[in-house]
Structure formats: structure tokens, C-alpha cells
Amino acid sequence: MKRNHAFPIEEKLAALEHALKLLNTSITITHTPMRTLKSMVKGNIIQPTIEKLEKFANLKM
């Protein structure tokens, strides 16, 4: 029976996630079917930033 082999990017993401856990951070890397850095950045950085900007804009008006 063959073992499932992770793609190199998945191995790197798993290593990064482990390192972040060792640093006691609250970040988690979500495992989506694509498992790309692009989706991580979009979901974890860009979307919260947009939400904060929208809240700031609503407070100013």
C-alpha cells in the first residue's frame, strides 16, 4: 500500500505551523484543498484588514 505523499508546499506549511505553535502564537494554517499561501494570506490578513477599514470608515461618517 502506498503512503500519501504531501506536496513540498504542504510540508513547508506544516513545518511553519509547527514553528508558530512553538512560539505560542494563536495562528493556525487552514488546510484547504488547494493549500496555497495565497489563500492563507487572503483569508488571514487581507479580509480582517478590509473589515477593520470598513469599521473605521463607518465610524468617521
N, C-alpha and C positions, 0 to 999 in steps of 0.2 A: 504494500500500500504506500502510495506516495504521500509525503508530507506537503502541506500547503506552504509554499514559499512566499514570503512577503516581498513586495517590491522594495527596491532600495529606499525610495522616499518614505515608505511606511516604516522601515526600520529606523530611519533617521528621526521621524516624528515620534516614534515610540521612545527612542533614546532621549530626545528633547523633553518629552513629557515626564520621563523618569527623573531627569536632571532638575526639572522645575519642581517636582514633588520633593526632591531632596532639599531644595531651597525653601521649602514650606510656603509655596505660593498657592493661590487659590485657582490658578488657571488650569483648565482641562482641555485636552485636544480631542475634539469630537471626531469620531470615526464615521465618516460618510462614505458612500460607495466610491466617490472619486478620491477622497483623502488627499486633497491638494492644499498646498499652502494658501493658494488664492482664496479658497472657500473659508479657511480659518481666519484669514485677515479680514475678509468681508464680514463674516459673522461676529468676530470678537472685537474688532477695532472700529471698522467703518460704521456699522449700524449703531452702536452705542454713541459714537461721536455725533452722528446725524440726529439722534434723539435728543442729545444734550443741546445741540444747536437749535433744534426746534423749540425746546423748552425755554431757552434763553430768548429766542425771538418772540415767543408768546408773552414773556414777562415784560419785554421792552414796549410792546404795543399797548 
